[in-house]
Amino acid sequence: MTKLCVCLIERTPEAMLSAMHSLPRYVHMVEVRLDHLWQVLPRSAEADLERICRNKDRPVVITIRPRREGGLYEGPEGDRLRLLRRAAALGAEYIDIELDSVAELGEIPAPTQRIVSYHNFQQTPSDLEGIHRKAAGAGAEVIKIAVLARDILDTLPVLALLKRHGSTVPTIAVSMGEEGMPTRLLAGKFGAFLSYASLAEGRDTADGQVPFRQIEEMYRFCRIGPETSLFGVVANPVAHSMSPAIHNAAFAEVGLDAVYLPFKVTDPGAFLDGYQPHDLKGLSVTIPHKEAMAPLMDDLGELAARIGAINTVAIRRGRRYGSNTDVPAALAALEGAACRAGLLPLGRRTVLLLGAGGAARAIAYGLAGKVGRLIIANRTVSRAEKLAADVRAEHCGLERIDRLRPDVLINTTSVGMYPRVDESPVPASMLRGGMVVFDAVYNPLETMLLRQARDAGCVTASGIEWFVGQAAAQFETWTGVAAPRELMAKVVMERLSRG
Ligand code: NAP
């Protein structure tokens, strides 16, 4: 079973031990980064080391990483190697020794094992296999290869290396950087010896490390194995996506052996080709790939084909099926509010749609032909004109909207979105009692537009309903199981209210 190893970079031996003792039992081991205690060895070095080794409460990796390999240690090499040998004599389960220093280290007493490590902070070299072979030839009990991923495609040879060797030679292979995160989260699926995690946000020893609580509580790291199905969101940027939190919570709730990852992707076609053989079963697709993904599908839903944009990929028996859950989810949120306002059916109502970007496009296609009058207003009028022509609607510039008296107002501009929360796309005087106001923006939870609409007696629908609705429909497309909608909404609300 792949172990979870937390890297400790505290500045005193007491703090190292106290951090170690505070960790839950699912953290199998810790890496004690002594180069964060000492840049050159102080007189107390041996006593400090002894204290740590005698008071450890789980297996430890002792590491004194020199500057040339990305660590902080600047002292003489002889001192460093002597202390590593001493760590072995004191019963450290593992010591980390760099590939270019292992020959000088010499013999160490059993049962301590050597993690022979190779780091490359510039790139993913083409000869990972050769590096692995060299480390094995140097007598490594565990081989560690950590290389920088400049693109998510760089993770593929790293995962392939793990798959080839993980079951025979204990191997740690990790892609550093945000793009490399899948190699950390999927260590258990590919048979890695361990995966490194940080103690907390901002306490990482390598770029891309994930805090241990998140790795276990959100991604359920300890349950991921060779059979685990893979899902994720394809986006760029992806770091702030809420989708991993809501879909992983949903998988856990219904007891599926599945994990959902953030994939920072630049080339969606190459990504699909590379990850599909690794049990990839489904994807959420978001900015900027919704349109580029559509032609990469084997089959497209009718709506997705008409819009030319997808937000959902399901992979079944090797075939890619693309669909769009944005549209039905937005319509459901809107129709719910219209029903509460007594405005159904919408066939004779006037709908004013603000914005002409991706969100507006989804809603415009959903509403086309279903409402009495659809007017699209946008800051860049030419974009409104183009979208209006595509769906046979009217259009105008934002300066003319206060002359309109719509029954339904929908905001899909980003006005009012965090951090500019004190802005609204319309003057409050436009808002009348009985009107339906739907804001696509979901961060903050209640936008200024929705607050003013509520005060004016309008019936409101929030972007949260839309967001949760599209995610729930994706979950159902992938699994065929009813989505735990209340839980999904709760996860979103909790994350948004945390700010
Ligand atoms: P997008 O394609 O980038 O479009 C942005 C739209 O906002 C454009 O119409 C743009 O007008 C307009 N805009 C931006 N700044 C403006 C300003 N200062 N004044 C007036 N108009 C402005 O983005 P999108 O994907 O459509 O997303 C738009 C919003 O909807 C975001 O807040 C997003 O989070 C939200 N959204 C929510 C959901 C959900 O599930 N609830 C789904 C999708 C999107 P120009 O054309 O003139 O630039």
Residues whose N, C-alpha, C, O or C-beta is under 5 A from the ligand:
A	BS01	NAP	G355 A356 G357 G358 A359 A360 N378 R379 T380 R383 T412 T413 S414 V415 M417 A440 V441 Y442 G463 I464 W466 F467
